[in-house]
């Protein structure tokens, strides 16, 4: 924690040279991240890798693990994340690696619920791995009878062999019953260490590893935490206190840690009568350790250049067409993200209806454009209708193009998501029959995933016409949490080939926000300033 509070406590290290990479497709920026990771030598050293959307975080983590296996064969490495999917993505890449031919004997996939694991990951749960080791040893003993020219020696050797076989059977029984007896959680530590001494890679979610009974018995040389930008301090402490070297991979420009409002209220209620000195601020509570440390290193590195060795930002986007990537790169990453021409060219949508890969369907001139209150949330029937008619009219083109295989519809409000699910139920079935999936959900459900086509439903609008007078009045009207930069970044960066934004462009451009700048202003500025984006104005007669 001392080094997190003051990054200058980190000492300058010598950068390791790597002459060969397992993945020949790594770009120069990803290679640099791997070199920085392998250069951690002193205990309690930390590397932060920021991975903006589509920049290959999983690919980079996989290469780091393989290189550690290459240079430090006996290292025990923990790979963890908030989500099962992120953990299993790395596990699967490692398992099929030529660099890990005997990986099945050296991997544990930790977790209480196998239903949440991938099919490959299920093969590496501790019980399955230990059963396999025991079975192989039993078979080896049974089929390798020891002989000797001296009958007495041969008899004694066979006795020892049979004794060892019985010991294996006893240990097998112990391992099988360890979690079902009254001594649950008190597994024979010596037995466990005997069978796990050769395990090199441990995979599990942050929640899964913290509830694993044997976690306290393992000391890790390296802990790699994916999605670290979404993890709370308490979640991160679990792997960090168990490892000599720590690599945090995440993006503080995307979704922040989730902290229930009730928790904040409880903290304030328990403080010294709610005095300002002890009050919990939601922004402070939801600012991740990753973000704090990254910004501290960024600030200190101006005077201590060597601190750049302890942070890294991946810069090549492999997910999206260049115009889509440029949109959120300019709005949220100071234009730092780059694309490869061949990658971008492969992201063409081939739909005749749109001239560009990012399109704004502007509802500003619709008479029914306004949102309405639904419980504690908002809905917008106009936007829902436009999305329905858009999907209906595009169906034949999408099926002809063969480039759009999955569609995601993202909305900030749960109630709007439910409205869309009801309205689009039939058209979802039509698309499904043609092997094109349509998923509908809020921003959170799309973090970490992507789709060929994304429709972002802004929801918010008012009944008033967009005139200079109404714009002035609107300055006092806030658009709420949809102005959260991180959530908007995630929403727009899920698209690979086509991004459609549905909303009242002028209303969103001039709306007030509770703090900071209105992120829609930067997005709309991009749409209005270059021909690589298309704006289609919708009227009552034009869906």
N, C-alpha and C positions, 0 to 999 in steps of 0.2 A: 504493500500500500504506500510505502514511503516513496517508491519510484514513480507511482502513479500521481501522487501529489506534487512531486518535483522530478520531472523527467531527467534533469541534469545529474541525478543519482546514477543513471545508466552510464556506463563507461564505454569509451570508444572501442569498437571491436574490428578485427581484421576480416574483410569480406572474403568468403570462400569462393574459389574458382571451381566451376563445374564444367567438365569437358564433354559430358554426354548427357542428353536428356532422354528419358524414356519415351516421352511424347514429342515426336519430331515436329508437331504442328504448333507448339508453344510459340507465342510471339515474343519479341525481345523484352517487352514490359513484364510479361508473366515470368520469363526466365529470371529477371532481376528480383522479382518477389521471392522466387525459390531460393536464389542465392542469399538473400537477406535472412530467410528462415534458417538455412543451414549454417549461417554464421553466428547464431546464438550459441555462445560457449559458456558464459558464466551462469551460475545459478540465479534464478529469479529474473532472468532477462525476458523481455516482452517484445513481440513484434505485432503491430497492427496492420492489417491489410484491408483497405477499403475497396469494396467491389461494387461499383455502380451497376445498374441493370444490364444484364447480358454480357458482362465482361469476363465470364469464365471462372467464377470463384471455385466451383467444384473441380474443374480441370486443374486449377492451380493447386488446390489442396491435395488432390490425388498425386500430383507430381512431387509435392513436398514430402508426402508419406513415403513414396517409393525411394526418394533420394535418402531419406533417413534410414530406410531399410538397407540401402546400399552402403552408406558410410558408417552406420552404427547398427550392426546386425542384432545386437542384444538389447537395444532400446525398447522400452515399453511405451507405446504411444496411445493416447486417448483421443478419439475423434468424437466430438459431441456437438449437439445443436438443439434448438428448441423443437424442431419438427423431425418426425420419423423419416419423412421423405428425404430431407437433406442428408441425414445420417446414412440412409440406405443407398443414396446415389453414389457416395464415395465408396462405401463397402462393395458395391457391385463392380465398380471400376477397378478396385484393387483385386477382387477375386478373379477377374478374367485377365489379370495382368501376367505377362510372361515373367515379370520381375518377382512374382510371388507364386511359383509353381506349387509350393506346398502350403499355400495359404490356409487351406481348410483346417490344418492342425495348429495354426497360429493366430486365429481370429476368434474373438468373443463378441456376440451381439447381445447386449444387455437390454432387458425390458420386461415389463410385467405382462404386457398384452400382445401376444403374437399376431392378433388380428390386425394390428396397426403396422406390422412389418411387411416388407416385400417378401415374395416367395423365396428369393435367394437368401435374404437375411435370416429367414426362419431356420435355415440349415446350420446357423452358427450360434444358436443360443447355447449357454454354458452346458446345459443338460445334454444336448445333442452332441456337442464337441467332446465332452468327457466320456459319454457312452461310446463314441467312435474310438477314442484312444484306448479305452478299456477293452473293447471288442478286438481291436487289432493286436493288443498285447496278449490277450487270451489265445487268439488264433495262432500267433507266432510261437507261443509255448507249446501248444498242442501239436503243431506240425513240425517242430524242430526238436525231436527227441535227442537227448544228449547220450552219446555212447563212448565207451572207453574199453581198452583191451583188458583192463583189470576189472573183474566183475564187482569187487567191493567198491571201487571208486565209482563205477557206473551206477551202481545201486544208490550210493550216497548222492550223486549228482541228480539222479531222477527224483529222489526224495526232496531235495532242495527245490527242484523244478516244480514239483507238485505243491510244495509248501508256498512257493511264490504265487502259484495259480490260485490257491485258496485265499491268499492275502488279497489278490486282485478282486476276487469275488466278494470278499468282505468289504473292501473299499468301495466297490461298485454299489453294494447294498447301502452303505453309509451315504454315498452321494445321492442315491435315489430317494432316500428317506429324510434327507437333511432338512427339507422344508415342510415336511408333513408331520413330523413328530412334535412332542411337547417342547423340544429344545430348538424350535424354529428360530433361526437367526444366530444360533450358537454352533454353527458348523465347525467341525474339527479343523482348526486353522492349518495344522501340519498337513493333513490330508489335502486340503484345498491348495496349499502352496506347492505340494508335490505335483499335482496335476496341472497347475497353471504356470509353472516356472518357465515353460517354453512358449506361452502365449505372448505375442508381440503387439497385437492390435486389438484395442477395446473400443467398441462402437456402442453408443447409446444416447438417448436424449438427455438433456439436463435434468429433467424430472426422473427419468428412468435410472440414471446412475446414482442419484442421491438416495433412491429407495432400495438400491441393490445392497443386500446384507453384507456381501464380501468386499464392497468397495473400499472399506477402511484398511483392508489387508494388502492393497496394491499401491505401490509408489510408482508414479509415472515419470519418465524422462522428459516427455513432451506432451502437452495438452493442446489440441487444436479445437477451437470453438468456432463453429460456423454460425451465422445469423447473430453474431455477438451484439450488433446494434439494437436488437430487440430484447436482449436479456437484461433482467434486473440485476442489481448488485448482488443480492443473495444467491441468485442462480449462478452467476459467474464465479462466486467465491468457492463453490463446490469443487469444480475441476482445478481452479487455480492454486488452491492450497495443497493439492496433491501432486503437483508437477514442478520439475526443475526449470523447464522452459515453457513459455506460454505464447501461443499464436492465436490472436483474436481476428476473425475474418467477418466483416459485416459492412454495413453502409448506414451511417448516421443521417443520411439524406432520405432514407426510406422509413418505414414504420418504426415508431418508438416503442419502448416497453409498455405493456398494458398494465395500468394500475387503476383499480376500482376506485371510483369517487368516494365510496363509503370508507375505504381505507384512509384516504386523505382527511375526511371528516373526523374519523376516529383519532388520527394523529393530532389533529388540531384540538379535539375535545380533551385529549389527554395531556396536552401541553399546559404550560403554566397559565391557566385561565385565558388561553388564546392570545397571549401577548404576541406582538408582531415578531419579536425576536425568535420565538419558537414555532411560529405557524409554518405549516407545510405548504409550499407553493406547488401547484400541479406541474408546472413546467420543470421545476427543479427535480421533482420526484420521477418524472417520465424522461428525464435526460439520462441516457445510458452512460455507463462507465466507459464504454467504447468511445462515445462522442466526447466526453470530458477529456480523456487521455489523448485522443487524436488531436484535439484542438490545442491542448497544452504543449504537445510535442511540436505542432505546427508553429505555435507562437515562439517557443524557446529555440527552435532550429534556426531562427534568424540570427541569433548570436552564437549558437552551438551547432554548426553545420553537420557534425557527425550524428546528430539525433535523427537525421533523415534515414539512417540505417535501421531505425526502429519503427518506421512507418512507411507505408507504400500504398499507392493508388493504382488500381488496374484501369487502363484507359481505352482499350480497344473493345468496341461493342460488336458482338457477333449475332445478336438477336434480331435487330431491326433494320429496315431499310434506312438509308442515310438520312432522308428527310424527317422520318419519325424520330430517329436518334438525335438529330440536331435540335429538334423541338425541345426535348427535356434537357439536353446537354446545355443549351444556351440559357434555359430558364433556371436550372438548378445546379449545374456543375461548371458554371463560368466558361462554357464552350470547350471543356477539356476532353470530351469523349470523341473518339475517332472511329471510323469504319473502314473496312477493307473494300475496295471497289468490287471485287469478285463476290464477296459476301453480300453486299448491298444489291448487286445486280440479280442475285438469286432470290431476292425478296419482292419481286414484282408481283402484283395481285392479278393483273390481266383482266380486270373488269372494265367493260366499256363505259359504265355509268360514271366513273370518276377519272379525272385527269391526273390526279396526284395520289400519294400514299397517305396523306393526312388531310382530312376534309372536315370542315365545320358546317353542320346543318343548323342554320341560324333561325331561331323561332321568334325573333324580335318583332316581326310584323304580323304574327298570329294573334287573333283576338282572344283565343283561349289559352295563351301561353303561361298563365300564372300558376304557381304552385298552390297547394292548400294544406291545411293542417290535418294530420291523421294521428290521433293520439298524441304522443310526444315527438313524433317525427313529421316528415313532409312527404307528399306525393305530388306527381304532376301527370295528369291524365293526357295532356297534349303530347308530352314527350313520349309516353308509352304508346300512344297511337302512331306517332311518327316512326318509332322503332319497329312496330308491327308492319306498317306499310312498306318501310324500307326493306325489311327482310323478305317480305312477300314479293316485292318487285325485283329484288336481286337474285331470287332463288335460281332461276334458269341460268343466269350469268355465272353464278358461283359454281353450279354443277358442271357447266361447260368448261370453266377455267381450270378446274382440277387443282388449283393452287390454294384454295381456302378449304381446309379440312376441319378446322375448329374455330368456333366463334365464342367470344366472351362478352357479356354485357355487364358492365360495372356501374353501380350507382352508390352514392354516399349513404342512402337511407334504407333501412331494412323494410320499411313499409312500401317504398317504391319497388324494392326487389320482389316483394310478395305480389304487388300489383302486376308487375311484368311477368311473373311466373304464371299467373292466372290468364293474362291476356295472350301470352305467347305459347300456351300449352299445345295447341293444335299445330302451329307452325314448327314448333320444336320437333314434334313427331314426324312431320313431313321431311324435315332436314335429316332427321335420324335415319329414316328409311334410305336416304341417299348417302349414308355414312358420313354426314357432317354433323358434329355435335354443337349444341348451343348451351353454354353454362351461364347462369344468372346469379349474381351475388354482390355483396358489398366489397369494399376495397380489401378488407382483411383476408377474405377467402381467396384472393388472387395473388397475395404476396408469395414470391418464390416460383411463380408459374408464368406461362405466356400462352398466347393464342395467335393464330394466323391473322385473325381479324378481331379488333376490340371496338365495342361501342361504349362510349362513356356518356352516361346520362347525368347532366349537371343538376337537374331537378329545379333549382331555384330560379324564380322569375316573379315579376309583379304584373298586375293587370294594367298599370299605367303605361302609356305610350312612351317611347324613348325620345324625349325632347330635352333640350338644355335645361328647362325648368324642372322636369322630373329627375334629371341627373343630379341637380343641386340638392333636391329634397332627399335623394337616395343616399347622400353622403353620410347621413345619420343612421342608415339602415344597414345592419350587419348581416352577412350571409352565413355566419356561424362557422361550424367546423369544416365545411366543404372548402374553406380557404386555407386549411392546413396544408402547408407546402409538401410535407412528407407524404401525405395521403394522395395528393394530386400527382405527385411524381410517380408513385407506384401505379396509379390508375392509368396514366398515359404511357408508361414504359412497359406495359404487358404486350403491346402489339408488335408483331413481326412484319406484316405485309400491308395491313390497312388499319388506320385509326380513324374512326368516325366520332366526332364530338357533337352531342345534341344539346343545344341550349341557347338562351337569349344572350347573344354576344355582348351587346352594348350594356345590358343590365349588369352582367358579370364584370365587365371591364371597369365600370364606375362604382361598383358596390364598395361599401366600407368593410373593413375587417377589424377584429378586436385588437390585434397587435401586429406590428411589422407591415410589410408591403402586401398588397393584394397580388397573389401569384398568377391570377388569371390575366392581369394586365400584361405580364411578360409573354404569356402564351399567345394572347390575342395580338400583341404587337408583331409577333413572328408571322401570324396568319395574314396580317394586313400589309406587311412590308416586303414580301417576296412571292414570286409566282410558283415556288415549289409547294405552296399550300393553296388549297381551294376553299372558298366560302360560298355556300349555296343558300340564298335567302329563301325562306319558306313563307308562303302566304296561306290564307284559309282555303284557297282552291288548289294549293300545291302541297302535297304531303312531303 
